[in-house]
């Protein structure tokens, strides 16, 4: 799976729960909330005032390293 800014957070968590620390690192501590699982990375980053680009890169690097 390749992550983009339009990828739904719940889809990422369903594929690999070891990505959770990257969301926590950017200030997203509400991962258990149904609303947050339905957001795209871009939407979540906008709410938390963070640039989506670095998070997308970290997630893709992590997933590729764990393939």
C-alpha positions in Angstrom: 0.0 0.0 0.0 1.2 3.5 -0.8 0.1 6.2 1.5 -1.0 9.6 0.1 -2.5 12.6 1.8 -5.9 11.3 0.8 -5.5 7.9 2.5 -8.0 7.2 5.3 -6.4 6.9 8.7 -8.5 3.9 9.6 -7.3 2.0 6.5 -3.7 2.6 7.5 -4.3 1.4 11.1 -6.2 -1.7 9.8 -3.2 -2.6 7.7 -0.4 -1.9 10.2 -1.1 -0.8 13.8 2.6 -0.2 14.3 2.1 3.1 12.5 0.3 4.5 15.6 3.4 6.2 17.0 3.6 8.4 13.9 0.1 9.7 14.5 0.8 10.2 18.2 4.0 12.1 17.3 2.1 14.6 15.2 -0.4 15.3 18.1 -3.2 13.0 17.0 -4.1 11.2 20.3 -7.7 10.4 19.4 -7.1 7.3 17.2 -9.8 5.3 18.9 -12.4 7.9 18.0 -14.6 6.8 15.1 -14.4 10.2 13.5 -10.6 10.3 13.4 -10.5 6.8 11.8 -12.6 8.2 8.9 -10.4 11.2 8.2 -7.8 11.5 5.6 -4.2 12.2 6.6 -4.6 15.7 5.1 -7.8 16.4 7.1 -6.2 15.2 10.3 -3.0 17.2 9.7 -5.1 20.4 9.0 -6.9 20.0 12.3 -3.7 19.6 14.2 -1.8 22.3 12.3 0.8 20.0 10.8 2.1 19.6 7.3 0.9 16.2 5.8 4.0 15.7 3.7 6.4 14.6 6.4 3.8 12.2 7.9 3.0 10.6 4.6 6.8 10.1 4.0 7.3 8.5 7.4 4.4 6.2 7.0 5.5 5.1 3.5 9.1 4.6 4.7 7.8 2.5 7.7 5.5 0.4 5.6 8.2 -0.3 3.0 10.7 -1.3 5.7 8.2 -3.7 7.2 7.1 -5.4 3.9 
